[in-house]
């Protein structure tokens, strides 16, 4: 999650009094208990949460000029917040949690967050007086229902990890073979070199489209060190694919460039120079100036 999102999700405890907001909500505009302005675009016909409920929602963060800063729609895991059961007067106000406490399932609301209320705002917010959080409330659950959902997801995740572990045993030797053949010059005719310095090999061309900047892409990956051939990370051991917004600086530059070049459904190998990976310093498990190799399976655009 970005600094901007974390700034908006500062932990609080609150209990919103519905009668204090009712007249404002009937006009389509109003203020949360903590004083943040909102506008209702669409009023849902679902229930309003009570303290202790968990609220599921989707959200887009837009600049004052309506430019998209972050897209939290169609994510692998939908954002969720619990409405606190008690008030902590010393807690810092959280405007999103404040809004969810008075929203009904099906509501679509824009919350206006002044820049001066965000601690250490990112550079891309310079010049804005506010940002807009477009929140769509999708569902709510009581604590018992939420706990049951989490237990079911835990069991499904354990099963998926076991299945993915089997897939990794097939992918590992394939990636090693690709790297060895590349170093031996056997793949020279298949290698595509991008102006950025990224090199990639298409193993299976997808039938989907190219992703647009800001769209969330979902993929499986298996990463090895170019020099040693040792695996340093892969999505299969987590039992689930990895998703990220394209060209938003959330991943290494080699990924932003690479996934912008291949279509949905493509399987490929990225050979990423260290300048487009973790640079001269490296990171935990990756040495300095390490070129990286990733086998990627671009599953879908979310």
C-alpha positions as CSV (number, residue, x, y, z in Angstrom):
1,X,0.0,0.0,0.0
2,X,1.2,3.5,-0.7
3,X,2.1,6.3,1.7
4,X,-1.1,8.1,0.6
5,X,-3.3,5.1,1.4
6,X,-1.6,4.6,4.8
7,X,-2.0,8.2,5.7
8,X,-5.8,7.9,5.1
9,X,-6.0,4.6,7.1
10,X,-4.7,5.9,10.4
11,X,-6.1,3.7,13.2
12,X,-9.0,5.2,15.1
13,X,-12.0,4.2,17.2
14,X,-15.3,5.9,16.5
15,X,-19.0,5.4,16.8
16,X,-20.8,7.6,14.3
17,X,-24.2,8.9,15.4
18,X,-26.5,8.3,12.4
19,X,-29.0,11.0,13.4
20,X,-26.3,13.6,13.3
21,X,-25.6,12.8,9.6
22,X,-29.1,12.0,8.4
23,X,-30.2,15.4,7.1
24,X,-26.9,15.9,5.3
25,X,-27.1,12.5,3.6
26,X,-30.5,13.2,2.3
27,X,-29.2,16.1,0.3
28,X,-26.3,14.1,-1.2
29,X,-23.6,16.1,0.6
30,X,-22.4,16.3,4.1
31,X,-19.5,16.0,6.5
32,X,-18.2,13.0,8.5
33,X,-18.0,13.1,12.2
34,X,-14.4,14.2,11.9
35,X,-15.3,17.1,9.6
36,X,-14.4,15.8,6.1
37,X,-16.7,16.7,3.3
38,X,-18.3,14.0,1.1
39,X,-20.7,13.8,-1.8
40,X,-23.1,10.9,-2.4
41,X,-23.2,9.8,-6.1
42,X,-25.4,6.8,-5.7
43,X,-27.4,5.7,-2.7
44,X,-27.5,2.0,-2.1
45,X,-30.4,0.0,-0.7
46,X,-28.2,-2.2,1.6
47,X,-27.8,-2.1,5.3
48,X,-25.7,0.4,7.3
49,X,-23.1,-1.2,9.5
50,X,-23.2,-1.2,13.2
51,X,-20.2,-1.0,15.6
52,X,-18.2,-4.3,15.3
53,X,-19.2,-4.9,11.7
54,X,-16.6,-5.4,8.9
55,X,-17.2,-3.3,5.8
56,X,-15.8,-4.3,2.4
57,X,-15.2,-1.5,-0.1
58,X,-13.5,-0.5,-3.3
59,X,-11.8,2.8,-3.9
60,X,-10.1,5.1,-6.4
61,X,-7.8,7.9,-5.2
62,X,-8.0,10.9,-7.6
63,X,-6.1,14.2,-7.6
64,X,-7.9,17.5,-7.5
65,X,-7.8,17.5,-11.3
66,X,-9.4,14.0,-11.4
67,X,-6.1,12.3,-12.4
68,X,-5.9,8.8,-11.0
69,X,-3.4,8.4,-8.2
70,X,-4.3,4.9,-7.1
71,X,-6.8,2.2,-8.2
72,X,-8.1,-0.1,-5.5
73,X,-10.8,-1.7,-7.5
74,X,-10.9,-5.3,-8.7
75,X,-8.0,-6.2,-6.3
76,X,-7.2,-9.8,-5.4
77,X,-8.3,-9.0,-1.9
78,X,-10.9,-6.3,-1.4
79,X,-10.1,-3.7,1.3
80,X,-12.0,-4.1,4.5
81,X,-12.3,-2.1,7.7
82,X,-14.0,-2.9,11.0
83,X,-16.2,-0.3,12.6
84,X,-14.9,0.0,16.2
85,X,-17.1,-1.0,19.0
86,X,-15.9,1.7,21.4
87,X,-14.6,5.2,21.2
88,X,-11.0,6.1,21.8
89,X,-10.9,9.8,22.3
90,X,-7.1,9.9,22.0
91,X,-7.0,8.2,18.6
92,X,-6.3,10.2,15.4
93,X,-9.4,10.5,13.2
94,X,-9.6,8.2,10.1
95,X,-11.9,9.8,7.5
96,X,-12.5,6.6,5.5
97,X,-13.5,4.6,8.6
98,X,-15.6,7.6,9.6
99,X,-17.4,7.5,6.2
100,X,-17.9,3.7,6.2
101,X,-19.6,3.9,9.6
102,X,-22.5,6.0,8.1
103,X,-22.6,4.5,4.6
104,X,-24.9,1.7,3.4
105,X,-24.0,-1.2,1.2
106,X,-24.3,0.0,-2.4
107,X,-23.4,3.6,-1.7
108,X,-20.9,5.4,-4.0
109,X,-19.4,8.4,-2.2
110,X,-16.6,10.8,-2.9
111,X,-14.6,11.9,0.2
112,X,-12.5,15.0,0.0
113,X,-9.2,14.9,1.9
114,X,-7.4,18.2,2.3
115,X,-3.6,17.9,1.5
116,X,-2.7,19.7,4.8
117,X,-4.4,16.8,6.7
118,X,-2.1,14.2,5.2
119,X,1.3,13.8,7.1
120,X,4.3,14.0,4.7
121,X,2.2,13.9,1.4
122,X,3.9,12.4,-1.6
123,X,5.6,14.6,-4.2
124,X,2.8,13.9,-6.8
125,X,0.4,15.7,-4.6
126,X,2.3,19.0,-4.7
127,X,0.1,21.8,-5.9
128,X,-3.2,20.1,-5.0
129,X,-5.4,21.5,-2.3
130,X,-7.2,18.2,-1.8
131,X,-7.5,14.6,-3.1
132,X,-10.6,12.6,-3.7
133,X,-11.4,9.2,-2.4
134,X,-14.1,7.6,-4.5
135,X,-15.5,4.9,-2.2
136,X,-17.9,2.1,-3.3
137,X,-19.3,0.1,-0.4
138,X,-19.7,-3.5,-1.5
139,X,-20.7,-5.6,1.6
140,X,-20.7,-5.8,5.3
141,X,-20.4,-8.7,7.8
142,X,-20.8,-9.1,11.5
143,X,-17.8,-10.4,13.4
144,X,-19.0,-14.0,13.4
145,X,-19.5,-14.0,9.6
146,X,-16.1,-12.3,9.0
147,X,-14.3,-14.8,11.2
148,X,-16.0,-17.7,9.3
149,X,-14.9,-16.1,6.0
150,X,-11.3,-15.8,7.2
151,X,-11.2,-19.4,8.3
152,X,-12.6,-20.6,4.9
153,X,-10.0,-18.4,3.1
154,X,-7.3,-19.8,5.3
155,X,-8.2,-23.4,4.4
156,X,-8.4,-22.5,0.7
157,X,-5.0,-20.8,0.9
158,X,-3.4,-23.9,2.4
159,X,-4.8,-26.0,-0.4
160,X,-3.7,-23.5,-3.0
161,X,-0.1,-23.4,-1.6
162,X,0.1,-27.2,-1.9
163,X,-1.0,-27.0,-5.5
164,X,1.3,-24.1,-6.3
165,X,4.3,-25.9,-4.7
166,X,3.8,-28.7,-7.2
167,X,3.7,-26.2,-10.1
168,X,7.0,-24.7,-8.8
169,X,8.7,-28.0,-9.1
170,X,8.0,-27.9,-12.9
171,X,8.8,-24.3,-13.4
172,X,12.1,-24.3,-11.6
173,X,14.0,-26.6,-14.0
174,X,12.4,-24.8,-17.0
175,X,13.7,-21.4,-15.8
176,X,17.1,-22.8,-15.2
177,X,17.1,-24.3,-18.7
178,X,16.1,-21.0,-20.3
179,X,18.9,-19.2,-18.5
180,X,21.5,-21.8,-19.5
181,X,20.4,-21.7,-23.1
182,X,20.4,-17.9,-23.1
183,X,24.0,-17.8,-21.8
184,X,25.0,-20.3,-24.4
185,X,23.5,-18.2,-27.2
186,X,20.9,-20.7,-28.1
187,X,18.1,-18.3,-27.8
188,X,19.6,-15.3,-29.6
189,X,16.8,-15.4,-32.3
190,X,14.1,-15.4,-29.7
191,X,15.4,-12.6,-27.4
192,X,13.7,-9.2,-27.8
193,X,15.7,-6.3,-26.5
194,X,13.8,-3.2,-25.4
195,X,15.3,0.3,-25.6
196,X,15.3,0.4,-21.8
197,X,17.8,-2.5,-21.6
198,X,15.2,-5.1,-20.6
199,X,15.4,-8.3,-22.6
200,X,12.5,-10.8,-22.8
201,X,11.5,-14.1,-24.4
202,X,8.0,-15.0,-25.3
203,X,7.2,-18.6,-24.5
204,X,3.5,-18.4,-25.1
205,X,1.7,-15.4,-26.7
206,X,-1.4,-14.3,-24.9
207,X,-4.7,-13.6,-26.6
208,X,-5.6,-10.7,-24.4
209,X,-4.7,-7.0,-24.7
210,X,-2.0,-4.8,-23.3
211,X,-2.5,-3.3,-19.9
212,X,-2.9,0.4,-19.5
213,X,-1.0,2.5,-17.0
214,X,-2.7,2.3,-13.6
215,X,-4.6,-0.9,-14.3
216,X,-4.0,-3.8,-11.9
217,X,-2.3,-6.8,-13.5
218,X,-2.1,-10.2,-11.9
219,X,0.7,-12.7,-12.6
220,X,2.6,-15.6,-11.2
221,X,6.4,-15.3,-11.2
222,X,9.5,-17.2,-10.5
223,X,12.7,-15.2,-10.0
224,X,16.3,-16.3,-10.1
225,X,19.7,-14.6,-9.9
226,X,21.3,-14.3,-13.4
227,X,24.8,-15.1,-12.2
228,X,24.2,-17.9,-9.7
229,X,20.8,-19.3,-11.0
230,X,19.6,-19.4,-7.4
231,X,15.9,-18.8,-6.8
232,X,15.3,-15.7,-4.5
233,X,11.5,-15.3,-4.7
234,X,8.4,-16.7,-6.4
235,X,4.6,-16.4,-6.1
236,X,4.0,-20.1,-6.0
237,X,5.2,-20.6,-2.5
238,X,2.6,-18.0,-1.3
239,X,-0.2,-20.0,-3.0
240,X,-1.6,-17.0,-4.9
241,X,-0.7,-14.8,-7.8
242,X,0.7,-11.3,-7.3
243,X,-1.1,-8.2,-8.5
244,X,0.1,-4.6,-8.9
245,X,-0.9,-1.4,-10.7
246,X,1.1,-0.9,-13.9
247,X,3.6,2.0,-14.1
248,X,2.8,3.4,-10.7
249,X,6.2,2.7,-9.2
250,X,5.0,-0.1,-7.0
251,X,7.4,-2.7,-8.4
252,X,10.9,-2.7,-9.9
253,X,11.3,-0.8,-13.1
254,X,11.9,-3.9,-15.1
255,X,8.5,-5.2,-14.2
256,X,6.7,-2.0,-15.1
257,X,8.4,-2.0,-18.5
258,X,8.1,-5.7,-19.1
259,X,4.4,-6.1,-18.2
260,X,3.7,-3.1,-20.4
261,X,5.1,-5.0,-23.4
262,X,3.3,-8.3,-23.1
263,X,-0.4,-9.1,-23.6
264,X,-2.8,-10.7,-21.1
265,X,-2.3,-14.5,-21.0
266,X,1.4,-14.3,-22.1
267,X,4.1,-16.5,-20.5
268,X,7.6,-15.0,-20.8
269,X,11.0,-14.7,-19.3
270,X,12.3,-11.2,-18.4
271,X,16.1,-10.7,-18.2
272,X,16.4,-7.5,-16.1
273,X,19.6,-5.5,-15.7
274,X,20.4,-4.5,-12.2
275,X,19.7,-0.8,-13.0
276,X,16.1,-1.8,-13.6
277,X,16.0,-4.1,-10.6
278,X,17.5,-3.4,-7.1
279,X,20.5,-1.3,-8.3
280,X,23.9,-1.1,-6.9
281,X,22.8,-1.7,-3.3
282,X,20.7,-4.9,-3.9
283,X,18.4,-6.0,-1.1
284,X,17.9,-8.9,1.3
285,X,18.7,-12.1,-0.6
286,X,19.8,-10.2,-3.7
287,X,23.5,-9.0,-4.0
288,X,24.6,-5.6,-5.2
289,X,24.4,-5.0,-9.0
290,X,22.5,-8.3,-9.5
291,X,20.9,-8.9,-12.9
292,X,17.7,-10.9,-12.4
293,X,15.7,-13.4,-14.4
294,X,11.9,-13.8,-14.0
295,X,9.6,-16.4,-15.6
296,X,6.2,-14.6,-15.6
297,X,2.7,-15.9,-16.4
298,X,0.5,-12.8,-17.0
299,X,-2.8,-14.2,-15.8
300,X,-5.2,-11.2,-16.3
301,X,-5.9,-7.5,-16.1
302,X,-8.1,-6.9,-13.1
